[in-house]
């Protein structure tokens, strides 16, 4: 099968930096038995091509992006026809995929994996913030041959908008991120928490820090590792200082997958404070490493609670502090959550994801 995969980026030449690990895994799995061409809309500012994860990467560049992407797809299709065109993320990627599908007469698929369906005006985030964005999403989703989404909450959101979608999580590569059974925490040891996310408005680290400040006042001993790129220019670090948490938190910045794994394994609990998530992959990776999650009711956390994760309302720092304390003070509960999370994450791993996509392609062709 010949597959055109449309992505915004996440496929850097290095294969390690400026990448989306779950995307590279999907590309690699699809490339094992198929010919995959990845159209990266804005990985680099200038056009270029390279090989990665068994696929040919075609970087479009920043100028006339949509038109050039469609022109390239038509040229590649003339050389050898594509069977399907797949967008990972909706928005511009979805628009290019659906338009190409119509022009080339092949099925087009859109995988909703981000904030395409939300409008968070208070932080200026979401694909439905403007009437243009709402119109674009409506047109491209109506034009898609099939729609998939990473988690049940996104499938429900699509249903409310009048679209039928299949739940298809982007799973963890168990070959590079192997399963590990939950480990009982030593009695009396300081709790180790981890938060894996870029420092940005959507991840809502202020709610996280306010929850930790309340936890600190309750007398709970903990330390937190935060792994992720800082796009807020020190704002979260400054807030941590004002809340008296500087000696509790290590800001590690961006970590590669190899650097991240031992940090996750050392943790007792993953914390998520996001306003919105399609997944996120971080809780799946934590689950595979034997670490459960407490977080806001978004994405996989919402669909896993209360058996494989604990969830609280978005923005509820008091509730988040209480849920963290509840798990840290009940080791049997922590281990039950961790085991069920491990079972779910490993049953829907990267191999499962790739098989589901291929089955869907075959049903459409």
C-alpha positions as CSV (number, residue, x, y, z in Angstrom):
1,X,0.0,0.0,0.0
2,X,1.3,3.5,-0.8
3,X,0.4,6.0,1.9
4,X,0.7,9.8,2.0
5,X,0.9,11.0,5.6
6,X,0.4,14.8,6.3
7,X,1.9,16.2,9.5
8,X,2.8,19.7,10.7
9,X,6.3,18.6,11.8
10,X,7.8,16.4,14.5
11,X,10.0,14.5,12.0
12,X,13.3,16.2,12.3
13,X,16.3,14.8,10.5
14,X,18.0,14.0,13.8
15,X,15.3,11.6,14.7
16,X,15.7,12.7,18.3
17,X,15.2,16.5,18.7
18,X,12.2,18.4,17.4
19,X,10.3,15.1,17.0
20,X,7.1,13.6,18.2
21,X,8.1,10.1,19.3
22,X,4.7,8.6,18.9
23,X,4.6,9.9,15.3
24,X,8.0,8.4,14.5
25,X,6.8,5.1,15.9
26,X,3.7,5.2,13.8
27,X,5.7,6.0,10.6
28,X,8.1,3.3,11.4
29,X,5.4,0.6,11.9
30,X,3.5,1.7,8.8
31,X,6.7,1.6,6.7
32,X,7.5,-2.0,7.6
33,X,5.0,-3.3,5.0
34,X,4.0,-0.2,3.1
35,X,5.5,2.7,1.1
36,X,5.1,5.8,3.2
37,X,5.7,9.4,2.1
38,X,5.5,12.0,4.9
39,X,4.5,15.5,3.9
40,X,5.8,17.7,6.7
41,X,4.3,21.2,6.3
42,X,6.7,23.2,8.5
43,X,9.5,21.1,10.0
44,X,12.0,23.4,8.4
45,X,11.6,26.9,6.8
46,X,13.1,25.8,3.5
47,X,12.0,22.8,1.4
48,X,14.0,19.6,1.8
49,X,13.8,15.8,1.7
50,X,15.4,13.0,3.9
51,X,14.8,9.5,5.0
52,X,13.5,8.8,8.5
53,X,11.9,5.7,10.2
54,X,11.7,3.9,6.9
55,X,9.8,6.6,5.1
56,X,10.6,9.5,2.7
57,X,10.1,12.9,4.4
58,X,9.2,15.8,2.1
59,X,9.4,19.1,4.0
60,X,7.3,21.8,2.3
61,X,8.8,24.9,3.9
62,X,7.0,28.0,5.1
63,X,6.2,29.7,1.8
64,X,2.9,28.9,0.0
65,X,2.6,25.8,2.2
66,X,-0.8,24.5,1.2
67,X,-0.4,25.0,-2.5
68,X,3.1,23.5,-2.6
69,X,1.9,20.5,-0.5
70,X,-0.9,19.8,-3.0
71,X,1.4,20.3,-6.0
72,X,3.9,17.8,-4.5
73,X,1.2,15.3,-3.7
74,X,-0.2,15.4,-7.2
75,X,3.4,15.0,-8.6
76,X,4.1,12.0,-6.4
77,X,0.7,10.5,-7.2
78,X,1.4,10.8,-11.0
79,X,4.7,8.9,-10.5
80,X,3.0,6.1,-8.6
81,X,-0.6,6.4,-7.3
82,X,-1.2,6.7,-3.6
83,X,-3.9,4.4,-2.0
84,X,-4.8,6.8,0.8
85,X,-3.9,10.2,2.2
86,X,-3.8,10.5,6.0
87,X,-3.6,13.6,8.1
88,X,-2.3,13.3,11.7
89,X,-4.0,16.4,13.3
90,X,-6.8,18.2,11.7
91,X,-6.5,21.9,10.9
92,X,-4.2,22.7,8.0
93,X,-3.0,19.1,7.8
94,X,-6.6,17.9,7.5
95,X,-7.4,20.5,5.0
96,X,-4.4,19.5,2.8
97,X,-5.3,15.8,3.1
98,X,-9.0,16.1,2.3
99,X,-8.3,18.5,-0.6
100,X,-5.7,16.1,-2.0
101,X,-8.1,13.2,-1.6
102,X,-10.7,15.0,-3.6
103,X,-8.2,16.1,-6.3
104,X,-6.6,12.6,-6.6
105,X,-9.7,10.6,-6.2
106,X,-8.5,8.6,-3.2
107,X,-9.7,8.1,0.4
108,X,-8.7,10.8,2.9
109,X,-8.5,10.3,6.6
110,X,-8.2,12.8,9.5
111,X,-6.9,11.8,12.9
112,X,-7.9,14.4,15.5
113,X,-5.0,14.6,18.0
114,X,-4.9,18.1,19.4
115,X,-7.0,21.2,20.1
116,X,-8.8,21.2,16.8
117,X,-12.3,20.9,18.4
118,X,-12.0,23.4,21.3
119,X,-12.0,27.2,21.8
120,X,-10.2,28.2,25.0
121,X,-10.6,32.0,24.6
122,X,-8.9,32.7,27.9
123,X,-5.6,31.4,26.7
124,X,-6.1,31.9,22.9
125,X,-6.0,28.2,22.1
126,X,-8.1,25.9,19.9
127,X,-9.1,25.3,16.3
128,X,-12.6,26.7,16.9
129,X,-11.6,30.1,18.2
130,X,-12.7,32.0,15.1
131,X,-15.5,31.6,12.5
132,X,-12.8,30.8,9.9
133,X,-11.5,28.0,12.1
134,X,-14.9,26.6,12.8
135,X,-15.8,26.7,9.1
136,X,-12.5,25.0,8.1
137,X,-13.0,22.2,10.5
138,X,-16.6,21.7,9.5
139,X,-15.8,21.5,5.8
140,X,-12.7,19.3,6.1
141,X,-14.3,16.8,8.5
142,X,-17.4,16.5,6.3
143,X,-15.1,15.9,3.4
144,X,-13.0,13.2,5.1
145,X,-13.6,9.5,4.2
146,X,-13.0,8.6,7.8
147,X,-12.3,10.4,11.1
148,X,-10.3,8.9,14.0
149,X,-9.5,10.4,17.4
150,X,-7.0,9.6,20.1
151,X,-9.5,9.2,23.1
152,X,-13.1,8.8,24.0
153,X,-13.7,12.5,25.0
154,X,-12.6,13.6,21.5
155,X,-14.9,11.0,19.9
156,X,-17.7,12.4,22.1
157,X,-16.9,16.0,21.1
158,X,-17.0,15.0,17.4
159,X,-20.3,13.3,17.9
160,X,-21.7,16.5,19.5
161,X,-20.7,18.3,16.4
162,X,-22.4,15.8,14.2
163,X,-19.4,13.7,13.1
164,X,-18.9,10.0,13.4
165,X,-15.4,9.1,14.5
166,X,-13.5,5.9,15.6
167,X,-11.4,5.9,18.8
168,X,-7.9,5.1,17.8
169,X,-5.2,5.9,20.4
170,X,-1.6,6.5,19.4
171,X,0.1,3.8,21.4
172,X,3.6,3.4,23.0
173,X,6.4,1.5,21.2
174,X,7.0,-1.4,23.6
175,X,10.3,-2.2,21.8
176,X,11.9,1.1,22.7
177,X,9.8,1.8,25.9
178,X,9.5,-1.7,27.4
179,X,6.8,-2.6,30.0
180,X,7.8,-2.6,33.7
181,X,5.7,-3.9,36.5
182,X,4.7,-1.4,39.2
183,X,7.1,-1.2,42.1
184,X,6.0,-0.8,45.7
185,X,7.1,2.4,47.3
186,X,9.3,2.1,50.3
187,X,7.5,3.2,53.5
188,X,8.6,6.7,54.7
189,X,10.4,7.6,51.5
190,X,9.8,11.1,50.1
191,X,7.3,10.8,47.3
192,X,8.7,11.4,43.8
193,X,6.3,13.1,41.3
194,X,6.8,13.7,37.6
195,X,5.2,16.1,35.2
196,X,6.0,15.7,31.5
197,X,4.8,18.6,29.3
198,X,6.0,21.7,27.7
199,X,5.6,24.8,29.9
200,X,2.7,26.5,28.1
201,X,-0.8,27.8,28.7
202,X,-2.6,24.6,27.7
203,X,-0.7,22.5,30.2
204,X,-1.8,24.9,33.0
205,X,1.2,24.5,35.3
206,X,-0.1,27.2,37.6
207,X,-2.9,24.8,38.7
208,X,-0.2,22.1,39.2
209,X,1.9,24.4,41.4
210,X,-1.0,25.6,43.5
211,X,-1.9,22.0,44.1
212,X,1.6,21.3,45.2
213,X,1.7,24.3,47.5
214,X,-1.4,22.9,49.2
215,X,0.2,19.5,49.4
216,X,3.3,21.0,50.9
217,X,1.2,22.8,53.6
218,X,-0.5,19.5,54.5
219,X,2.9,18.2,55.5
220,X,3.4,15.7,52.6
221,X,7.0,15.2,51.7
222,X,7.5,15.2,47.9
223,X,9.8,16.2,45.1
224,X,8.8,16.9,41.5
225,X,10.6,16.6,38.2
226,X,9.2,18.7,35.4
227,X,10.4,17.6,31.9
228,X,9.5,19.8,29.0
229,X,10.5,22.8,26.8
230,X,9.8,26.2,28.4
231,X,7.9,28.5,26.1
232,X,6.8,30.8,28.9
233,X,10.3,32.2,29.5
234,X,10.7,31.4,33.2
235,X,7.2,32.3,34.2
236,X,6.5,29.0,35.9
237,X,9.9,28.9,37.7
238,X,9.1,32.3,39.1
239,X,5.7,31.2,40.3
240,X,7.3,28.2,42.0
241,X,9.6,30.6,43.8
242,X,6.7,32.7,45.0
243,X,4.9,29.7,46.3
244,X,7.9,28.5,48.2
245,X,8.4,25.4,46.0
246,X,11.8,26.0,44.5
247,X,13.5,23.4,46.7
248,X,10.8,20.9,45.8
249,X,11.0,21.1,42.0
250,X,13.6,20.3,39.4
251,X,13.0,21.9,36.0
252,X,14.8,19.5,33.6
253,X,13.9,21.1,30.3
254,X,13.5,19.0,27.2
255,X,14.6,15.4,27.6
256,X,15.1,12.8,24.8
257,X,13.2,9.5,25.2
258,X,16.4,7.9,26.4
259,X,17.0,10.6,29.0
260,X,13.3,10.6,30.1
261,X,12.9,6.9,30.8
262,X,14.9,6.7,34.0
263,X,13.3,9.8,35.3
264,X,9.8,8.3,34.8
265,X,10.9,5.0,36.3
266,X,12.1,6.8,39.5
267,X,8.7,8.4,40.0
268,X,5.8,7.2,42.1
269,X,3.1,9.3,40.3
270,X,2.6,11.2,37.1
271,X,0.7,14.5,37.5
272,X,-1.2,16.2,34.6
273,X,-2.8,19.6,35.0
274,X,-3.8,20.4,31.4
275,X,-6.9,22.4,30.2
276,X,-7.2,20.1,27.2
277,X,-5.5,16.9,26.0
278,X,-6.2,14.5,23.2
279,X,-4.1,11.8,25.0
280,X,-1.5,12.6,26.2
281,X,1.2,10.1,25.4
282,X,3.0,11.0,28.6
283,X,0.5,9.1,30.7
284,X,0.7,6.1,28.4
285,X,4.4,6.0,28.7
286,X,4.2,6.4,32.5
287,X,1.7,3.5,32.6
288,X,4.0,1.3,30.6
289,X,6.8,2.1,33.0
290,X,4.6,1.1,36.0
291,X,3.7,4.6,37.1
292,X,0.0,5.7,37.6
293,X,-1.4,9.2,36.9
294,X,-3.5,11.7,38.8
295,X,-4.7,14.7,36.7
296,X,-7.4,16.8,35.3
297,X,-10.3,15.1,33.5
298,X,-8.9,15.3,30.0
299,X,-8.2,12.7,27.3
300,X,-7.1,9.3,28.5
301,X,-7.3,10.4,32.2
302,X,-11.0,11.1,31.8
303,X,-11.6,7.7,30.1
304,X,-9.4,5.8,32.5
305,X,-10.8,7.2,35.8
306,X,-11.4,5.9,38.4
307,X,-9.9,2.5,37.8
308,X,-6.6,3.3,36.0
309,X,-6.2,6.9,37.0
310,X,-7.7,9.6,39.2
311,X,-9.3,12.6,37.6
312,X,-10.4,16.0,38.9
313,X,-12.1,19.0,37.2
314,X,-9.9,21.2,35.0
315,X,-8.4,24.0,37.0
316,X,-9.2,22.5,40.4
317,X,-6.0,22.8,42.3
318,X,-7.6,21.9,45.6
319,X,-9.1,18.7,44.1
320,X,-5.8,17.9,42.4
321,X,-3.9,18.2,45.7
322,X,-6.4,16.0,47.4
323,X,-6.2,13.3,44.7
324,X,-2.4,13.3,44.8
325,X,-2.5,13.0,48.6
326,X,-5.1,10.2,48.4
327,X,-2.8,8.1,46.2
328,X,0.4,8.8,48.0
329,X,-1.2,7.9,51.3
330,X,-2.7,4.6,50.0
331,X,0.0,2.4,48.5
332,X,-2.4,-0.4,47.6
333,X,-4.5,2.1,45.7
334,X,-1.5,3.4,43.9
335,X,-0.4,-0.1,42.8
336,X,-3.9,-1.0,41.7
337,X,-4.1,2.1,39.5
338,X,-0.6,1.4,38.1
339,X,-1.4,-2.2,37.2
340,X,-4.7,-1.4,35.5
341,X,-3.0,1.5,33.6
342,X,-0.2,-0.8,32.5
343,X,-2.7,-3.4,31.3
344,X,-4.6,-0.8,29.2
345,X,-1.5,0.9,27.8
346,X,0.1,-2.3,26.7
347,X,-3.1,-3.7,25.1
348,X,-3.2,-0.6,22.8
349,X,0.4,-0.2,22.0
350,X,2.1,1.1,18.8
351,X,1.5,-2.2,17.0
352,X,-2.2,-2.1,17.8
353,X,-2.3,1.5,16.5
354,X,-0.6,0.7,13.2
355,X,-2.8,-2.4,12.6
356,X,-5.9,-0.4,13.2
357,X,-4.9,2.3,10.7
358,X,-4.0,-0.3,8.1
359,X,-7.3,-2.1,8.6
360,X,-9.1,1.2,8.1
361,X,-7.1,2.0,4.9
362,X,-8.0,-1.5,3.5
363,X,-11.7,-1.0,4.3
364,X,-11.7,2.2,2.4
365,X,-9.7,1.0,-0.7
